Amino acid sequence: MRSLYYKLFLTAAVSVTMAMGSNASDVTAASPALSVLSTVASAELPAKAAELVAKAGDAKNLREITVDVVKAAVGLNPASAPAIVASIAQASPAMVATASATAVVLVPNQVLLIARAAATACPDQAGEIVEAICRVLPAYHQRVAETVAAVVPHAAKEILAGVATAIPDLKPQIDQTISQSSGPSLSVSTVLTQVAQAQPSSAAVVAVSGTPIVAVSAAASTPVYLPRGPSSGPPLVPISGTPTGVSPGTGGQVPTGGGSRSYAAP
């Protein structure tokens, strides 16, 4: 009997090992980049990721390769997302927008760091970077645009165009605000602040520290009723009917014994 149990245990162990090996091979096959990057030290991830994208060259599926590389690299070390995007941008400038948007989806709390890193690495593509990020995080468009504008101040027109392309509903107001602006330089912050002020209150946006802001629709919100404090008496019941005026001289009845009725102390 003991020998039979041992054989069953051994068979189960072999089956589990084979299943785990099969799953690991499936994951590796699904993400070729992961099989390479998983063997690299964390400090070397940005450079290796950039190398993988650069080696793809002008491949027809370059965009898919970039997405795969960014997903694998950021998944292995989320804190390195800005460095990974910057490294890919420097090696393959044409993929900076794709890398930025992919990374932002994975680690949205680092959106401003990623936007700054991408714009620093590829200042000539400031508009494309803003557009790509705003497409996946439209509620954060003003902070993203302002962050990129701080890095590339001369690209205000391209940055605003990127916002307008990513969020078509804002384009008319952006164009109108730009046409009405005066002065030699265009301020991204000023334009988008005026656009935000012109938007209806239902498009309000709430900022949460440390995380991307989330758009909140005022029309869909539910009123919040604060709890009542403790009461010393029974609940107040409204009096039905029409109130009747009482004359001071004639109204009311005086209890027997006149107004000197005594009451017991509480």
N, C-alpha and C positions, 0 to 999 in steps of 0.2 A: 504493500500500500504506500509506504514511504517513497518507493521508487516511482510509483505512478504520479504522486504529487510533484515530485521533482521534475519529471518529464513535462507535466502540464505547466509548471512554473517557467521552465526553460523555453517552452514553446511560446508562451505569452510574452516573455521578455524579448524574444527574437522578433515577434510580430510588432511590438511597440517600437522597437529600435528601427525596424524597416519602415514603419509608418512615419516616424520622425524624420528619417533620412529622405523619404519621398517628399514630405512637405517642405523640407529645407531646399531640396533641389527644385521644387516647383516655384518657390519664392525667388530663388536665384535666377531661374529661367525667365520669370516674369520681369525681373529687374536686373539686367546685366550690370548696371552701374553698381548696384548694391554688392554684388559678388567681389568687385574690385575695391570699393571704398571701405567695406567692412574689415579689410585687412590693413588699413592705413591708420596711423596714429591720429588722434583728434586734431593736433596742431597742423597736420599736413592735409587735412580734408579740403580746405579751400583751394590749395594749389592743385591737388589731384583732381578735384571736380572740374576745375578750369581746363586741365589737361585733357580730360575725357571729352569735353565739349569741343575743344580746339581740334582734337584728332578727327572728329566727325567731319570737319571741313565744310564743304558745300553739299553735304548729303541732303537728299530730298526730305528725309525725316529728321532734320536737324532740330526742329522745334520739339519733337517728341523726345529726342535724345536729351535735350536740355532739361525738359520737365522731369524726365526720369532721373537724371543726375542730381538735380536740385532736391527732389523728393528723397532720394537715398541719402544725400549728404546732410541735409537738414534733419532728417529722421534720426541719423546717427548722433548728431550734435546740434540740437536746436539753438543753443547759445551762439553758434558760429554762423548763423544765417546771414547777417550783414556782410561778414567777411567772405562767405561763399559767393554771395551775389556780386560783390565787388571784384573778386578774383575772376569769375566767369566774364564779367563785363569788360575787364581789361584785356582778357585773352580773346574774347569773341564779342565785340561791341554790338553786333547785330542781334545778339540774344539777351541783351540787358533787360529789355522790357519783359520778355518771357520769364527770365529768371526771377525778376523782381515780383511779378504777379504770383508766380508759383510759390515763392518763399513766404509772401504775405498771407496766402491762404493757409499755409502750414503753421505759421507763428504770427498771427495778427497783432499780438501785443508788441511786436517789434517793428511795426509798420513804418514808423518815423525813422528808426535807425536804418532800416533797409532802404528807404527812399533816399536818405542822405548818402548812404554808401554808394548806391547806384549812380546818383547824380554826380558825386565826386569822381567816380571812375569814368563816367561817360557824360560830361557836361553838354556835349553836342546833341544828346538825345533826351534832354530834360522834358520836353513835351511828350515824347513817347513813354517815358517812365511814369509820368503823372497819369497819363491816359490809362496805361495798363493797370496801375495800382487802383485807380479810382473805379475801374470797371468791376473789380472784385470787392472793394470797400468804398462804395459811393458815399456813405454817410460821413466818411473821414476826408472828403475831398479838399476842404479848406486847409486843414492841418498839413496834409500831404503836399499840397501846392505851395504853401508858405515855407515848408521845410526845404523843398527843392529850390524855391526862389532864393532862399538864404544862401544856398550853395552856388547857384547860377543866376545872379540878379539881372543880368542882361537878357535873360530868356523869358521875361514876363509874358510876352505875347504868345510864345510857343506853349508855355505852361497853362495859360488860360484857355488856349485852343484845345489842349489835352483834356482839361476839365469839361469843356463844352462838348467834345466828342464822346467822352465817356458817359456824360449825363446830358442827353439831348434836351431834357426839359429846362435846363439852366441856360442853354445857348442863347435864346432871345434876350434874356435879361443881361447876360454877360456882354453880348454885342452892344446892347443899348448903353450899358454903363461905360464901356470902353469908349464909345463914340462921344459920350458926354464928359469924359474926363479931360482935364486940362493939365498942361505942364509937359515938360520935355520927357519925363520918365513915367513909366506905368507901374503902379504898385499892385502886385497880386493880392496882397492882404486887403488893401482898400477896396478894390473892385469886388472881391468875394464877400467882404463884409457888407457892402451895399447891396449885393445880390441877395445875401441871406436876410437882410432887413426887409427886402421887398417881397420875400416869400411869405405865403400864408402861415398862420400859427400852427396849422396842422402838419407842417413840415418841420416841426421843431426837432432839434437834435440834442441829445443828452450826452455829455462827455463823462466817461468813467475813468478815474485815475488808474493808470497801469494797463488798461485794456482799451481796445478800439471803441469808439463811440457807437451807439446803436440808435438808429432812427426810431422815433416814437411818434405815432400818429395820435394827435389830440382827439380826433373824432372817434377813435376806437378805444380811448382810455375810459376807465370806469371810476366814477367818483369814489373817494375814500372817506369813510365816516369814522371819525375818531371816537374811541369808547368814552362813555359818560363817566364822570367821577362818582364816588359814593354819595348817596342822598340820605339826609337825616329824616325824611318823611316819606309818605306814600307818593307814588307818581302823580304828577299834576294832570288832572282831567279837565279838558276844556268844558266850559258851561255852554249848554245849548240854548238857543233862543235869543231874543233881543234883550240886551241889558236895559234895566229900568232905572231911571234917575230917582234918587231919594232926597227929599228936602230935609235939611238939617233940623228944621223945627218940628217936623211931623213924622219923619220916616223912622221906622224901626220900633220895636217894642222893648220896654225897659223891664228886666226881670223883677220878680216880686222881691220887695225889700229895697228897691231903688238901686242906685249906682254904687251902694256901699257893700256890694256882695264881696265876701272874702274868699280867697282861694288858698288852697293848701300849698305849702312850699314844696317844690319838687324834691 
